[in-house]
Amino acid sequence: MRRFLLFLGLLGMLAVPTVVTAASTTDGTLSVKRGRATINVKLRGTVIGQMAKGTIRIRDLGPYDDSIPQIRHCRLRYPNSTTIACTGKKILFRAVDGRFVVRLNGSGIFLSAVGRGNVTITGAANPNFPNGVMAVDNGPYQQIPDFEMAFALGSTTP
């Protein structure tokens, strides 16, 4: 009986799970307030917001899933079967829980994005008007730069 218990003890020690060394990914966040810029967001996740005046184009990279992007307060155009676009004022938009490419060009942009992907942002570069502010991954708000800035949303932790 002792040999059997010793055998089970040794077997249990060998069967202890080891630390997994594979990398895990976490969602990143982007927040834009009072933006006067061109913003391109390509991600798997959610983008919601509003724009005082400008142009928006949302491309659904997963057209057969249940996530349908929505744009309100403008006349919609459908350049192709996976893209929705419009130009107008007081635009509301959301693209929830899917894979999207969202392109914004305008002023008065308030945007929140959560997910994993890539972002490119370029301020309007007009010295008479501020570009607005942005925060990435719970960092402090900073001015939107006049030059093109690209970064990744989400991180990989070892």
Residue frames as a rotation matrix with the C-alpha (Angstrom) as fourth column:
MET 1
0.566 0.824 0.000 0.00
0.824 -0.566 0.000 0.00
0.000 0.000 -1.000 0.00
ARG 2
0.419 -0.496 -0.761 2.86
0.159 -0.784 0.599 2.36
-0.894 -0.372 -0.249 0.81
ARG 3
-0.661 -0.673 0.331 4.44
0.411 0.043 0.911 1.68
-0.627 0.738 0.248 -2.55
PHE 4
-0.118 0.724 0.680 1.14
0.978 -0.034 0.206 2.45
0.172 0.689 -0.704 -4.24
LEU 5
0.808 0.403 -0.430 0.79
0.511 -0.843 0.170 5.78
-0.294 -0.357 -0.887 -2.37
LEU 6
-0.025 -0.903 -0.428 4.42
0.114 -0.428 0.896 6.63
-0.993 -0.026 0.114 -3.13
PHE 7
-0.640 -0.133 0.757 3.76
0.723 0.227 0.652 5.83
-0.258 0.965 -0.048 -6.79
LEU 8
0.377 0.861 0.343 0.67
0.906 -0.420 0.059 8.09
0.195 0.288 -0.938 -6.80
GLY 9
0.645 -0.207 -0.736 2.64
0.292 -0.823 0.487 10.87
-0.706 -0.529 -0.470 -5.09
LEU 10
-0.465 -0.885 -0.023 5.41
0.227 -0.145 0.963 10.71
-0.856 0.443 0.268 -7.67
LEU 11
-0.429 0.413 0.803 2.87
0.902 0.144 0.407 10.57
0.053 0.899 -0.434 -10.47
GLY 12
0.661 0.718 -0.218 1.11
0.742 -0.669 0.046 13.61
-0.113 -0.192 -0.975 -9.02
MET 13
0.254 -0.660 -0.707 4.36
0.120 -0.704 0.700 15.56
-0.960 -0.263 -0.099 -8.86
LEU 14
-0.745 -0.548 0.381 5.10
0.403 0.085 0.911 14.77
-0.531 0.832 0.158 -12.48
ALA 15
-0.226 0.762 0.606 1.60
0.951 0.038 0.307 15.74
0.211 0.646 -0.734 -13.55
VAL 16
0.129 0.233 -0.964 1.76
0.550 -0.826 -0.126 19.21
-0.825 -0.514 -0.234 -11.99
PRO 17
0.748 0.191 0.635 1.11
0.657 -0.341 -0.672 21.70
0.088 0.921 -0.381 -14.79
THR 18
-0.337 -0.923 -0.187 4.07
0.896 -0.375 0.238 23.82
-0.290 -0.087 0.953 -15.74
VAL 19
0.008 0.273 -0.962 3.98
0.044 -0.961 -0.273 27.53
-0.999 -0.041 -0.020 -16.38
VAL 20
0.535 0.263 0.803 2.79
0.788 0.185 -0.587 28.21
-0.303 0.947 -0.108 -19.88
THR 21
-0.372 -0.789 -0.489 5.33
0.455 -0.614 0.646 30.26
-0.809 0.018 0.587 -21.77
ALA 22
-0.314 0.314 0.896 3.06
0.917 -0.145 0.373 31.15
0.247 0.938 -0.242 -24.66
ALA 23
-0.996 -0.080 -0.033 2.30
0.085 -0.978 -0.190 34.86
-0.017 -0.192 0.981 -24.97
SER 24
-0.122 0.991 -0.057 -1.16
0.955 0.102 -0.278 36.13
-0.270 -0.088 -0.959 -24.12
THR 25
-0.710 -0.085 0.699 -2.70
0.440 -0.828 0.347 39.24
0.549 0.554 0.626 -25.64
THR 26
-0.332 0.619 -0.711 -4.67
0.720 -0.321 -0.616 41.99
-0.610 -0.717 -0.339 -23.96
ASP 27
0.406 0.582 0.705 -7.00
0.884 -0.446 -0.142 44.56
0.231 0.680 -0.695 -25.47
GLY 28
-0.773 -0.618 -0.146 -5.76
0.633 -0.769 -0.093 48.10
-0.055 -0.165 0.985 -25.93
THR 29
0.348 0.888 -0.300 -7.77
0.830 -0.441 -0.343 51.30
-0.437 -0.129 -0.890 -25.61
LEU 30
-0.768 -0.454 0.452 -7.86
0.607 -0.741 0.287 54.57
0.205 0.495 0.844 -27.52
SER 31
0.283 0.829 -0.482 -9.75
0.851 -0.449 -0.272 57.68
-0.442 -0.333 -0.833 -26.48
VAL 32
-0.711 -0.421 0.564 -9.95
0.646 -0.707 0.287 60.85
0.278 0.569 0.774 -28.59
LYS 33
0.173 0.739 -0.652 -11.56
0.814 -0.479 -0.328 64.10
-0.554 -0.474 -0.684 -27.39
ARG 34
0.656 0.231 -0.718 -12.31
-0.052 -0.936 -0.349 67.16
-0.753 0.266 -0.602 -29.53
GLY 35
-0.192 -0.821 0.538 -10.25
0.512 0.384 0.768 65.70
-0.837 0.423 0.347 -32.36
ARG 36
0.745 0.204 -0.635 -9.55
-0.453 -0.544 -0.707 67.65
-0.489 0.814 -0.313 -35.53
ALA 37
-0.347 -0.916 0.199 -7.71
-0.643 0.387 0.661 64.98
-0.683 0.101 -0.723 -37.42
THR 38
0.275 0.295 -0.915 -7.60
-0.797 0.602 -0.046 62.06
0.538 0.742 0.400 -39.81
ILE 39
-0.241 -0.265 0.934 -7.88
-0.833 0.550 -0.059 58.80
-0.498 -0.792 -0.353 -37.89
ASN 40
0.121 0.212 -0.970 -7.56
-0.686 0.724 0.072 55.26
0.718 0.656 0.233 -39.29
VAL 41
-0.218 -0.107 0.970 -8.36
-0.872 0.467 -0.145 52.38
-0.438 -0.878 -0.195 -36.92
LYS 42
0.098 0.207 -0.973 -8.02
-0.619 0.779 0.103 48.76
0.780 0.592 0.204 -38.05
LEU 43
-0.702 -0.352 0.619 -8.91
-0.712 0.307 -0.632 46.42
0.032 -0.884 -0.466 -35.22
ARG 44
-0.301 0.633 -0.714 -10.74
0.322 0.772 0.549 43.44
0.898 -0.065 -0.436 -33.83
GLY 45
-0.780 0.074 -0.621 -12.95
0.602 -0.177 -0.778 44.96
-0.168 -0.981 0.094 -31.15
THR 46
0.322 0.945 -0.053 -15.28
0.940 -0.326 -0.104 47.93
-0.116 -0.016 -0.993 -30.73
VAL 47
-0.885 -0.453 0.108 -15.25
0.464 -0.879 0.109 51.54
0.046 0.146 0.988 -31.95
ILE 48
0.262 0.965 -0.024 -17.93
0.964 -0.260 0.061 54.04
0.053 -0.039 -0.998 -30.92
GLY 49
-0.626 -0.506 -0.593 -18.12
0.592 -0.804 0.062 57.81
-0.508 -0.312 0.803 -31.14
GLN 50
0.635 0.771 0.046 -19.40
0.653 -0.504 -0.565 60.96
-0.412 0.389 -0.824 -32.71
MET 51
-0.568 -0.781 0.260 -18.13
0.794 -0.436 0.425 63.63
-0.218 0.447 0.867 -35.05
ALA 52
-0.111 0.522 -0.846 -19.29
0.156 -0.831 -0.534 67.25
-0.981 -0.192 0.011 -35.35
LYS 53
0.739 0.295 -0.605 -18.45
-0.512 -0.337 -0.790 67.52
-0.437 0.894 -0.098 -39.06
GLY 54
-0.328 -0.935 -0.136 -16.61
-0.785 0.190 0.590 65.32
-0.525 0.300 -0.796 -41.49
THR 55
0.269 0.282 -0.921 -16.45
-0.813 0.580 -0.060 62.06
0.517 0.765 0.386 -43.39
ILE 56
-0.137 -0.270 0.953 -16.56
-0.740 0.667 0.083 58.52
-0.658 -0.694 -0.291 -42.04
ARG 57
0.215 0.140 -0.966 -16.03
-0.789 0.608 -0.088 55.20
0.575 0.782 0.242 -43.75
ILE 58
-0.035 -0.163 0.986 -16.40
-0.795 0.603 0.072 51.82
-0.606 -0.781 -0.151 -42.01
ARG 59
-0.048 -0.062 -0.997 -15.32
-0.773 0.634 -0.002 48.59
0.632 0.771 -0.078 -43.69
ASP 60
0.561 0.324 0.762 -16.52
-0.740 0.609 0.286 45.34
-0.371 -0.724 0.581 -42.13
LEU 61
-0.360 -0.820 -0.444 -13.72
-0.918 0.395 0.015 42.77
0.164 0.414 -0.896 -42.41
GLY 62
-0.968 0.153 0.199 -16.02
0.090 0.952 -0.292 40.00
-0.234 -0.264 -0.936 -41.15
PRO 63
-0.677 0.722 -0.146 -19.20
-0.698 -0.565 0.440 40.57
0.235 0.399 0.886 -43.18
TYR 64
-0.133 0.662 -0.738 -20.77
-0.168 0.719 0.675 37.24
0.977 0.214 0.016 -42.23
ASP 65
-0.796 -0.071 -0.600 -20.65
0.561 0.282 -0.778 37.70
0.225 -0.957 -0.184 -38.46
ASP 66
0.156 0.970 -0.187 -23.46
0.968 -0.112 0.226 39.31
0.198 -0.216 -0.956 -36.47
SER 67
-0.111 -0.256 -0.960 -21.72
0.567 -0.810 0.150 42.66
-0.816 -0.528 0.235 -36.01
ILE 68
0.213 0.291 0.932 -23.16
0.937 -0.333 -0.110 45.32
0.278 0.897 -0.344 -38.30
PRO 69
-0.777 -0.526 -0.346 -21.59
0.602 -0.780 -0.168 48.80
-0.182 -0.338 0.923 -38.20
GLN 70
0.338 0.937 0.085 -24.03
0.941 -0.335 -0.039 51.69
-0.009 0.093 -0.996 -37.77
ILE 71
-0.881 -0.473 0.019 -23.84
0.473 -0.879 0.058 55.36
-0.011 0.060 0.998 -38.73
ARG 72
0.140 0.967 -0.211 -26.56
0.958 -0.186 -0.217 57.91
-0.249 -0.171 -0.953 -37.87
HIS 73
0.477 0.270 -0.836 -27.51
0.268 -0.951 -0.154 61.45
-0.837 -0.151 -0.526 -38.95
CYS 74
-0.360 -0.503 -0.786 -26.31
-0.624 -0.496 0.604 61.42
-0.693 0.708 -0.135 -42.53
ARG 75
0.722 0.544 -0.427 -27.15
-0.670 0.395 -0.629 60.02
-0.174 0.740 0.649 -45.93
LEU 76
0.193 -0.651 0.734 -25.42
-0.222 0.700 0.679 56.65
-0.956 -0.294 -0.009 -46.18
ARG 77
0.395 -0.177 -0.902 -23.46
-0.905 0.094 -0.415 55.44
0.158 0.980 -0.122 -49.17
TYR 78
0.591 -0.197 0.782 -22.48
-0.148 0.927 0.345 51.84
-0.793 -0.320 0.519 -49.82
PRO 79
0.093 -0.639 -0.763 -19.38
-0.950 -0.286 0.124 51.81
-0.297 0.714 -0.634 -52.06
ASN 80
-0.493 -0.148 -0.857 -19.36
-0.486 0.864 0.130 48.00
0.722 0.481 -0.498 -51.91
SER 81
0.335 0.777 -0.533 -21.00
-0.019 0.571 0.821 45.19
0.942 -0.265 0.206 -49.99
THR 82
0.217 -0.311 -0.925 -18.69
0.904 0.423 0.070 45.48
0.369 -0.851 0.373 -46.96
THR 83
-0.800 -0.586 -0.127 -18.29
0.597 -0.759 -0.259 49.27
0.055 -0.283 0.957 -46.71
ILE 84
0.465 0.885 -0.028 -20.57
0.875 -0.455 0.165 52.01
0.133 -0.101 -0.986 -45.38
ALA 85
-0.671 -0.741 -0.021 -19.68
0.742 -0.670 -0.040 55.70
0.016 -0.042 0.999 -45.73
CYS 86
0.535 0.815 0.224 -21.12
0.817 -0.566 0.108 59.18
0.215 0.126 -0.969 -45.26
THR 87
-0.750 -0.620 0.231 -20.30
0.544 -0.776 -0.319 62.88
0.377 -0.113 0.919 -45.02
GLY 88
0.267 0.913 0.308 -22.23
0.450 -0.401 0.798 65.20
0.852 -0.075 -0.518 -42.78
LYS 89
-0.451 -0.290 0.844 -22.68
-0.527 -0.676 -0.515 66.95
0.720 -0.677 0.152 -39.45
LYS 90
-0.124 0.352 0.928 -23.40
-0.979 0.107 -0.171 65.58
-0.159 -0.930 0.332 -35.97
ILE 91
0.167 0.086 -0.982 -22.59
-0.558 0.830 -0.022 62.02
0.813 0.552 0.186 -37.05
LEU 92
0.237 -0.071 0.969 -22.93
-0.864 0.440 0.244 59.16
-0.444 -0.895 0.043 -34.57
PHE 93
0.235 -0.204 -0.950 -21.24
-0.675 0.669 -0.311 55.83
0.700 0.714 0.020 -35.28
ARG 94
0.168 -0.271 0.948 -20.57
-0.811 0.509 0.289 52.46
-0.561 -0.817 -0.134 -33.76
ALA 95
0.252 -0.196 -0.948 -18.89
-0.582 0.752 -0.310 49.26
0.773 0.630 0.075 -34.87
VAL 96
0.234 -0.001 0.972 -19.25
-0.961 0.155 0.231 46.72
-0.151 -0.988 0.035 -32.08
ASP 97
0.129 -0.201 0.971 -17.55
-0.451 0.860 0.238 43.38
-0.883 -0.469 0.021 -31.46
GLY 98
0.899 0.117 0.422 -16.07
0.294 0.553 -0.779 42.57
-0.325 0.825 0.463 -34.85
ARG 99
-0.230 -0.962 0.146 -13.22
0.736 -0.074 0.673 43.25
-0.637 0.262 0.725 -37.28
PHE 100
0.800 0.594 0.090 -13.36
0.546 -0.657 -0.520 46.72
-0.249 0.465 -0.849 -38.79
VAL 101
-0.572 -0.794 0.206 -11.43
0.820 -0.559 0.121 49.43
0.019 0.238 0.971 -40.57
VAL 102
0.595 0.743 -0.306 -12.77
0.763 -0.642 -0.076 52.83
-0.253 -0.188 -0.949 -39.47
ARG 103
-0.543 -0.729 0.417 -11.57
0.820 -0.566 0.079 55.97
0.178 0.385 0.905 -41.29
LEU 104
0.562 0.673 -0.481 -12.50
0.760 -0.649 -0.020 59.40
-0.326 -0.355 -0.876 -39.91
ASN 105
-0.625 -0.678 0.386 -11.61
0.754 -0.652 0.075 62.79
0.201 0.338 0.919 -41.33
GLY 106
0.257 0.786 0.562 -13.14
0.469 -0.610 0.639 65.81
0.845 0.099 -0.526 -39.66
SER 107
-0.697 -0.417 0.584 -13.52
-0.234 -0.636 -0.735 67.92
0.678 -0.649 0.345 -36.56
GLY 108
-0.092 0.641 0.762 -15.19
-0.988 -0.154 0.011 67.53
0.124 -0.752 0.647 -33.20
ILE 109
0.094 0.055 -0.994 -14.26
-0.285 0.958 0.026 63.84
0.954 0.280 0.105 -33.07
PHE 110
-0.047 -0.062 0.997 -15.00
-0.977 0.210 -0.033 61.96
-0.207 -0.976 -0.070 -29.86
LEU 111
0.335 0.045 -0.941 -13.93
-0.551 0.819 -0.157 58.34
0.764 0.572 0.299 -30.23
SER 112
0.098 -0.331 0.938 -13.48
-0.863 0.441 0.246 55.32
-0.495 -0.834 -0.243 -27.97
ALA 113
0.413 -0.051 -0.909 -11.90
-0.626 0.709 -0.324 52.11
0.661 0.704 0.261 -29.27
VAL 114
0.151 -0.347 0.926 -11.18
-0.808 0.496 0.317 48.87
-0.570 -0.796 -0.206 -27.42
GLY 115
0.974 0.178 0.139 -9.48
-0.082 0.853 -0.515 45.90
-0.210 0.491 0.846 -29.04
ARG 116
0.053 -0.970 0.236 -6.36
0.237 0.242 0.941 44.74
-0.970 0.006 0.243 -30.83
GLY 117
0.658 0.147 0.738 -5.14
0.747 -0.001 -0.665 46.31
-0.097 0.989 -0.110 -34.02
ASN 118
-0.501 -0.858 0.116 -3.39
0.859 -0.476 0.191 49.31
-0.108 0.195 0.975 -35.56
VAL 119
0.656 0.650 -0.385 -4.08
0.611 -0.756 -0.236 53.05
-0.444 -0.080 -0.892 -35.45
THR 120
-0.520 -0.715 0.467 -2.82
0.841 -0.523 0.136 55.90
0.147 0.464 0.874 -37.60
ILE 121
0.574 0.698 -0.428 -3.64
0.765 -0.644 -0.025 59.46
-0.293 -0.313 -0.903 -36.53
THR 122
-0.556 -0.687 0.467 -2.70
0.802 -0.591 0.086 62.79
0.217 0.422 0.880 -38.13
GLY 123
-0.134 0.477 -0.868 -3.70
0.579 -0.673 -0.460 66.18
-0.804 -0.564 -0.186 -36.75
ALA 124
0.727 0.563 0.393 -5.14
0.648 -0.372 -0.664 68.91
-0.228 0.738 -0.636 -38.97
ALA 125
-0.286 -0.958 0.005 -1.97
0.932 -0.276 0.236 71.03
-0.225 0.072 0.972 -38.63
ASN 126
0.253 0.416 0.874 -3.93
0.501 -0.829 0.249 74.28
0.828 0.375 -0.418 -38.51
PRO 127
-0.725 -0.654 -0.213 -2.23
0.505 -0.295 -0.811 76.76
0.468 -0.696 0.545 -36.15
ASN 128
-0.602 0.555 0.574 -5.55
-0.563 -0.805 0.187 78.56
0.566 -0.210 0.797 -35.50
PHE 129
0.531 0.833 0.156 -7.29
-0.752 0.379 0.540 75.48
0.390 -0.404 0.827 -34.08
PRO 130
-0.298 -0.627 0.720 -6.09
-0.855 0.511 0.091 72.79
-0.424 -0.588 -0.688 -31.66
ASN 131
-0.538 0.001 -0.843 -5.99
-0.585 0.720 0.373 69.17
0.608 0.694 -0.387 -32.84
GLY 132
0.662 0.745 0.080 -7.62
-0.555 0.416 0.720 67.79
0.503 -0.521 0.689 -29.70
VAL 133
-0.236 -0.717 0.656 -6.28
-0.965 0.254 -0.069 65.20
-0.117 -0.649 -0.751 -27.29
MET 134
0.480 0.327 -0.814 -5.89
-0.453 0.887 0.089 61.44
0.752 0.326 0.573 -27.21
ALA 135
0.017 -0.458 0.889 -5.02
-0.938 0.300 0.173 58.75
-0.346 -0.837 -0.425 -24.67
VAL 136
0.177 -0.067 -0.982 -3.70
-0.589 0.792 -0.160 55.26
0.789 0.606 0.101 -25.42
ASP 137
0.022 -0.150 -0.988 -3.93
0.389 0.912 -0.130 52.24
0.921 -0.381 0.078 -23.10
ASN 138
0.735 0.435 -0.519 -5.07
0.632 -0.165 0.757 54.17
0.243 -0.885 -0.397 -20.01
GLY 139
-0.405 -0.908 -0.110 -2.19
0.911 -0.390 -0.135 56.63
0.080 -0.155 0.985 -20.37
PRO 140
-0.245 0.285 -0.927 -2.51
0.364 -0.859 -0.360 60.37
-0.898 -0.426 0.107 -19.83
TYR 141
0.761 0.535 0.367 -4.17
0.568 -0.275 -0.776 62.55
-0.314 0.799 -0.513 -22.45
GLN 142
-0.351 -0.880 -0.320 -1.75
0.393 -0.449 0.803 64.18
-0.850 0.156 0.503 -24.88
GLN 143
0.082 0.346 -0.935 -2.09
-0.623 -0.715 -0.319 66.50
-0.778 0.608 0.157 -27.86
ILE 144
0.704 0.143 0.696 -2.80
0.446 0.674 -0.589 64.88
-0.553 0.725 0.410 -31.21
PRO 145
-0.276 -0.926 -0.255 0.36
0.307 -0.337 0.890 65.44
-0.911 0.167 0.378 -33.28
ASP 146
0.331 0.316 -0.889 0.41
-0.634 -0.624 -0.457 67.43
-0.700 0.715 -0.007 -36.53
PHE 147
-0.448 -0.572 -0.687 2.44
-0.886 0.389 0.254 64.65
0.121 0.722 -0.681 -38.17
GLU 148
0.449 0.611 -0.652 1.31
-0.550 0.764 0.337 61.09
0.704 0.207 0.679 -38.88
MET 149
-0.480 -0.528 0.701 1.69
-0.876 0.336 -0.346 58.80
-0.052 -0.780 -0.623 -35.89
ALA 150
0.269 0.512 -0.816 1.12
-0.508 0.795 0.331 55.03
0.818 0.326 0.474 -36.05
PHE 151
-0.637 -0.431 0.639 0.87
-0.771 0.338 -0.540 52.64
0.017 -0.837 -0.547 -33.12
ALA 152
-0.568 0.396 -0.721 -0.57
0.075 0.898 0.434 49.28
0.820 0.192 -0.540 -32.14
LEU 153
0.069 0.654 0.753 -3.54
-0.939 -0.212 0.270 48.78
0.336 -0.726 0.600 -29.83
GLY 154
0.970 0.244 -0.020 -3.27
-0.215 0.890 0.403 45.88
0.116 -0.386 0.915 -27.43
SER 155
0.079 -0.983 0.164 -0.16
-0.990 -0.097 -0.104 44.25
0.118 -0.155 -0.981 -26.10
THR 156
0.582 -0.041 -0.812 1.45
-0.061 0.994 -0.094 40.88
0.811 0.104 0.576 -25.90
THR 157
0.385 -0.436 0.814 2.68
-0.923 -0.200 0.329 39.83
0.019 -0.878 -0.479 -22.46
PRO 158
-0.295 -0.586 -0.755 5.18
-0.548 0.751 -0.369 36.99
0.782 0.305 -0.543 -22.10
